[in-house]
Amino acid sequence: MSALPREGKHAGAYMNPRAYDVHPYLLLNHNDDYDSLSTLAHEWGHAVHTLLANAQQPFEKSRYSIFIAESASIGNEMLLNDFMVDHAKSKEEKLYYLGEGLEAIRTTFFRQVMFAEFQLATHQEVEQGHPLSGENLTKMYCALLKRYYGEAEGVMSIDPLYCTEWEYIPHFYYGFYVYQYATSMAGAAQFTDAILKEGAPARERFLKMLKAGGSDYAYELYKRAGIDMASPTPYQALVARMNRVMDQIEALLRKP
């Protein structure tokens, strides 16, 4: 593990699982704060997923789907956030962790769905023979920002500077998988609820899914673990979590 930031080191954090018969490698830039701790929990979720899948599956079935991978990591983040909220020593500290939990839902669920819609729109533009100029991409992205954040309803006004945000989102330059962060977060929300309510049985279902690696389609592996990603239930679990967090924030803010 390379944990501390230093000159010349790659920014961000990631887990490298490529060597099947070797333990996974984690790159971090730990700054001794909650964000770094949450990032460690996220990347360690991927590492544990890799260890479990490699131990239980042959090489050709060990590589798991992103559709499941992000449930392993986001589930860790949710459990950590719940723990930090429960053990906060002051009103201000509890509000901070609740705010971080709420922001995680905004960025990993709502924002990633918006990203997916933007990617879909860019492909549709090409299919219709329209040019993908920077001006057009900015206009498309800006329209999505305004719709998702409720500018027409008076919720907020979008600064034009944010309309060029698409330029530096690395996911737009390869693949088409941002929507899987949102679906995985919904699965993680239902898993987290089950683990906290049921304990060991739910935890074992979750671990069994991780051990399955890529031995079947992700949807089937979820179903065997008790979660139907084609049903409203996991998404309702995530919305319920968001509402719980906001209720806790409002209750704390009403306190003198």
N, C-alpha and C positions, 0 to 999 in steps of 0.2 A: 504494500500500500504506500502510495506517495501522497501524504496528507497536507503538508504545509505549502503555501504559495512561496515562490521564489523567482528571481529574475530569470527570464528565458523559458519558464515553464508554461505549458499549455494552459489556457484559462478553462474555467468551468469544472465539471466533474462527469465521469462516466465509468462504466464497468465493461471490461473487455473479457468476453467468455470464449474466445476463439479456439484456444487449445483444449481439446476434449479431455485429455488425460492429465491436464495440469490445472491447478486451482485458478479461479478467475482473478484478474487484477483490477484494482480500483484506483482511479486517479481522482484526487480531491484537491481543493484549495480551501482548507479549513481555516476560518477566521475567528474561531472561538465564540461563535454566536449561535442563535437559534436557527437561522437560515442554514448555517453549515451543518448543524446537527440534523436538521430535517433532510438535507441533501445526503448526508451519510446514511440515514435510515432508508432513503429512497434507493440509493445505489447498492446498499447492502441487501435490500430485498431482491434485486437482480442477481447479486452474487449467490445468495442462498438458493434462489431458484435454479441457477446454473449447477450448483453443487448437488442439489437433490436430483435434478434431471439427469445429470451425467452419471450419478451413482446408480440410478434405476433403469436407465435406457441405453441401448446400444447407440453407437455414434450416429447412425442414420436417422434415429428417432429422438435424439437429445435436443435438437434445436427447436425451441418453443416459439410460438406466435407472439407478436407484439400485443395482440388482442388480450393475451393472458399475462404477458410479462409486466405490463404496467399495473395490473391488479396487485401483483406481488409487491411492487415498490410503493404504490400509492396507499395500499393497505397499511404498510409500515408507517407511512407518514401520518395517516389518520389515527392509528393507535398511539403514536408518539404525541400528537397534538392533544388527544383526549387525556393522556397521562399528565402532560404539562399543565393543562387547564385545571385538572383535579388537584394538582399539587402546588398550584400558584399560591404564594404567600401574601399577596395583596390584591386589592381590587384592580389596581393599574396593571399588575403583572397578568392577571387573569384576562383582562380586556385585550392585552397585547396578544396573547396566545389565541384567543377567540378570533381576533382580527386576522391573524395569520391563517387560521383555519378557513375563514370565510374567503380570504383572498386566494387561497389554494383552489377553492371550488370555482371561483371566477376564472382564474387563469387556466385551470386544467379541464374544466367542463365547458363553460360558455365560450371562452376565448378559442379553444381548440375547435369547437364546432364552427365558429365563425371562420377560422383558418380553413377548415375543410370546405366550407361554402365558397370561399375565395378561390381555392384551388380548382374546384369544380367549374366555377365561372370562367377561369382562365382557359381551361380545356375546351369549354363550350365556345369561347371566342375564336379559338384556333379552328375548331370544326366548322364554324360558320364563315371562315375566311377573313376574319377581322385581324388587324395587326395588334400585336402585344407591345405597344409602345409604353414607355414609362408613364406618360401622361394618362393613357387609358387605364393602366393598372392602378395608378393612384386614384383615379376617379372611381373605379370599381371598389377598391378597398375602402375609400372614404364613405361610399354609400352604405357599405356593410357596417362600418363603425357607427354611423349615425342611426342605422336601424337597430342594431344590437344594443346600443347604449341609450336609446330613447330620446334622440334630439328633437324629433317632431312632437313628442309628448311633453317636452319641456323638462325632462329629467336632467339633462346636461347638454352643454354645447361642446362639440368636438373641435379642438384646436387643429387648424389645417396641417400643422407640423406632423400630427399623428397619422395623417393620410399617407405619408411616405414610409410608414413603419414596415410595410411588406418587403422593403428592399433588404432588410437585414435579418429576416426570419430564415434561418438556414434550412428548415424543413421544406420550404417552397422550392428549393433547388434540387431536391432528389426525392423520389418516392411519392406515395400518396397514403400517408398513414396517420395524419394528425387526428382524424376522427376517433382513432383507437385509444387515444388518451382519455377522451370523454367516455367512451363505452367502458373502458377499463376502470375508470374512476367510479362509474355506477356499480360495476361488479364489486369493486373494493368496498363501497359503502354498504352493500348488502352483506358481504362477508364480515366486515368490521362489526356491524350490528349483531350478527349471529354469534361471533366469537365472544363479544362482551355479554350477551344474554345466555348463551348455551355453554360456553367454555370449551372443554376438551373435544366434544363431538364435532363442533363446527371447525375448530382448529385442525382436527385430523382430516376433515373433508377438504379443507383449504390446502394442507400439505400434500395430500394425495393428488390433487390437481397439479401442483407444482412438480411432483415427482413424475407425472405422466409426460413431461416434456412436450415433444411434438408427435406423440404416438397416435394422435387422432386430431380431427378438426377441433379448433378452439371452442366452438359453440357446443360440441358434444362433451368436451371435458368439463365445461362450466355446468352443463346439465347434470352430469354425474355427481358434481359437487353440490347439487341442489339449487343452482341458479339458472334460470331461463333468460338469457340475454335478449330473446325476441319478445319477451313480455314486458309490461310496464313496471314490474316489481322492483328491479334494481335501480331504475331511474327515479322511481318514487322514493326509494330509500335514500338516494342522494339529495333529493329536494327536501325530504324530511330532515336530513342532517343539517342542511343549510338553514332551514327554518328554526331548528333547535339552537343553532349557534346564534342566529339573530335575536331569538327570544332571550337567550342568556345575556347578550350584549345590552339589549334594551332594559332588562331587569337590573343589571349592574349600574347602568347610567341613571336610572331613576333613584338609586340609593344616594343618600347625602354623603 
